[in-house]
Amino acid sequence: MPARTTTESEVDALDVELAELRQLLDRLDGLTHQARTRLRRIEQHRNGVDPRWIDRAAR
């Protein structure tokens, strides 16, 4: 049985799919970081830490 060759259009479609997946993972990483940061700030505030020490935007 001959080996199947990948056409140029299939390679292009895979490249596009890989690029989209990388973008989704980057966005997910960013959202995960943002969520963890917000959660940490809320937990610290609940534990009595002054929000001015937590919130970088307030500086």
Secondary structure as GFF3:
##gff-version 3
##sequence-region A 1 59
A	DSSP	alpha_helix	8	46	.	.	.	ID=ss1
A	DSSP	alpha_helix	51	54	.	.	.	ID=ss2
A	DSSP	three_ten_helix	56	58	.	.	.	ID=ss3
###
